[in-house]
Amino acid sequence: MRKAYVDKDNCTSCNQCADNLPKYFMMDEDDLSQTHIGGETINDAMIPDEDEKKVQKEMDECPGECIHWKKH
């Protein structure tokens, strides 16, 4: 398992990740993306191994290139 987060400074508010993968992405009150697990662990979501490829796909397709894996 790895943690994912969104660098909000580079988020373009396109909603793409939240639309495609709402299980792990949602928009905040400023219309910027953030990661989550059930509405908790905001922008510090631990992604299960079986869903890492789905999150990686959103990282690869993000127009703002703002979704990243946290380094340990």
Protein Blocks (a to p, Z undefined) as FASTA:
>chain_A
ZZddddfklpgolommmmmmmmlgccdfkopacddeehiaehiaccdfklmmmmmmmmmm
mmnlpaccddZZ
